[in-house]
Amino acid sequence: MSGHSKWATIKHKKGALDAKRGKIFTRLIKEISIAAKNGGGDPDTNPRLRGAILAAKSENMPQDNIKRAIQRGTGELPGAVYEEFTLEGYGPGGAAVLLDINTDNRNRTVSEIRHCFGKNGGNMATAGSVAYLFHKKGDILIAKTAAKEDDLMNIVLEHGGEDLNDDGENWEILTDTSAYETVLEAVKKAGIEPVSASVAMIPQTYVKLEGSAANTMIRLMEALEDQDDVQNVHSNFDIDQKTLEEVAG
């Protein structure tokens, strides 16, 4: 079971028990606003906005909140102007870390992230240091109890998916970004509810971490994800499932 999918599963389980809905809504609102700013306010012609709206609805965000976020992005309503960029770094054992940032104050955010790395056993890196280790893919995780392998393989083959992996307690469907929405819709039409689904930066190789390095890496991940201006954290660590559950639980 790959490191990023194990982490996604752990986050899903934690979220079900202790959802920080205010923080989730803040991140989704930022994503909707930036998507609308960059590609316009019509989800029919803006795939990124369409995906952000779907994510917001899956978290039961009220329609009025979604509408206002779009209007702030297009300039119809006043509001903070967000800038998006990536930051890179290393965790314990040389694990790569790639951060998606949405902020209205770049200098403040960079300073906070640098402090967060330093306090939790990592360090910032220059642009391009680790980004090449990841590629952007649609990533859909489905509990094995929710679907049969043959049924999912048919969906992958018929709707343009790239791969179906056995990821321990889950099946993982990988897609090209252009096919992600089509495959996800087909999965849901089949009556299958994913554990998680997103366009993510998937590592091409993994770094195995154990003992204190594993524990420190989990603390670093949680600290980074708790930063208000961090939209997503991607890493290529691979940690034993039991250790993840014990430390992150």
N, C-alpha and C positions, 0 to 999 in steps of 0.2 A: 504494500500500500504506500503510495508516494507521499512525501512529506506535506505537500500543499493540500492534498485532499484529506489527509488525516487532520490537519489543522482546521480545514473548513468544517469537517464533521464535528470536531470539538467545539468550535465557535457556535455551530448550529445548536448543539445540545445545551450549551451555556445560555444562549440567547433565549431558548425556550423556557428556561427557568428564571432568568434574570435579565429581561430585555431592557436595555437602556434606550427607551423609545425616543426620548428627547434628542439624544446624540444621533440616533439613526435618522430621525427626521431632518436634523441639521445637515447631515452629509448628503441626504437625498435632495434636499432643497438646493444645496450648492451645485450638485450635479445637474439638476434640471435647469437651473439658471445659466450655467456655463454652456450646456448643450443648446439652449435657446439662443444665447448670445452668439455662438459660433455658427449655428446652422439654421437659425430661424425658429419661429414659434409653432410651426405646423408639424406635428409628429408624423403625418403621412409622408412628408418629404424630408424628414430629419430622423434617420435611424437611431442616432444616439439619444435624441430626445424621447423617441418612442420607447427605447429600452429603459431610460430613466423613469419614465412615467409608469411603465409596467412594474419596475422595482418598487416604486412608491406605493402603488396600489396593493402590491403583495404584502406591504407592511401596514395596510389599512390607513394610509394617509388620506385625510379628507380632500375632496375634489377642489375645494376653495384654496387650500394650501398649494396644491399643484398649479392651479391657475395663476395664483399670485407669483409663484416662483418663475413661471414662464414669462409673465409680464415684466418682472424685474430683469430677467435676462434680455428681453427684447427692448428694454428701455421705456416701456409703457408705464411702469411704476418706478418710483425712486427706490434706491436700495444700494447695498454695498456692491462694489465692482470687484469680482473675483478674478484672480489670475491662476492659471494652472501650469504646473511644471512637475518634473520628477527630481527626486533626490536619491542618491546612491550611497551605499555604505557596506560595512562588513560587520558581522556578528562574531561570536566565539567560534573558534575553529576555522575561520575564513569563510563562513557561510555568507553568501551574497544577499543583500537586502535592497529592494527597489521600492520606492515610495511614490504614490500618486498624491500630489498636493493641490488643494484648492484653498486659496487664501486671499485676504484683502490687504495683507501686509507681509511682503516677501522677507524683509530683513528680520522681522520678529519671528517668523516661522522657522527660518533657517537656523537662527540662534537657538530656538527651543528644541529643534530636532537634533542639533549638534550636542546640546546638553544632555538630551535623552539618550543618545548613543553612548556618550562618555560615562554616564551614570550607570549604564546597564551592560557594560562589557563589550561595547562595540565602538566603531569609529566611522565618521563620515568619509566618503571617497569622492574623487573628482568625477565629473560627468563622463560617462562612457566606460567607467571602470568595471561595472557589472551588468549593465543593460544588455550587452550582447549575449549573456547567458540565458536570456528569456525570449520566448516568442509569444505573440498575442494569439489566443485561441478562445473559442467558446468552450466552456467547461461546465458540464451538467453531471451532477452526482445523484445517483438513484439508489436507494436502499435495496439490497438483494431481496428483501421480503416484499418489495413493492412491484417487482417485475421479473420476468424470465429473460434469460440471456437471448434466446432465439427471437423473442418479440422485439427486444431492443435492437438487435442486429438488423432486423428487417427495417426498423425505422431509420437506422444509420444509413443503410444501403439505399433506401428509397428516397431519402430526403437530403442527401448530400453531406452526411456526417463523414468524418475522417477515420475515426477509430473508436472501438469499444474495449475498455480495459477492465480486467478483474482487479478491483482495488480493495481487497479484503472484505469488509462488510458492505461495500458499495460497488455498483457498476459506475464507471466513469466514461461518459461520451465526450470526445473531443471533436470540435468542428472548426473549419475556417470561420473567421468572423462574419463573412458574408452569408454563411449558411446557418448561423447560430439561431436566429429567430425562427426560421423554418423548422429546424430540428426540435427546438424547445416547444413550439406549438404542436408539433406532431406527438411529442411525448405526452403533453397535457391532454390532447384530444383522445389519446389512448387510455385516459383515466389514471395516468401515473403522475404523482406529485413528487418532484425532485427534492432531495435534501437541500441542495443549493444549486444555483444556476447563475452564471455570470460570464462576461468576457473578461478573461484574466491573463496575466503574464505567467505563462507556464515555464518552469525551469527545464532546460535541456539536459542538465546533469544535476546530481544531488550530492550534498556533503553530509556524511553520517556523523551524528553527534551523540555522545554518551556522557553519563555522569554529570559533573559540575558544568561542563560546557552546554549540555542539553538544558539543564535547569536555567542557566543564565540566558540562553537563547530564548526560551519561553518567556522569561521576564522582560526581555528586550522587545519581543513581539507585542506583548500585552501593553507595555509602556508606549510604544509607537502607535498602536491602534487607539490608544486612549487620548492621543493628541487631537485637538479639535480640528486642525487644518489637514489632517491626514485622511484621505479618502480610502486608500487601499494600501496594504502592505503585502509585498510579494517576497518570498525567500526560497532558497533552494536547500534548506536544511532537511534532513531526514532523521526523525527521532522515534524511538520505540513507542508504540501505541500506549503501553502501560505507563511509561514515564510522562507522556503528554497528559494523560487523564489525571495522573496523580498531582502533577504540578499545576496544570491549567484548571483543574477542577475546583 
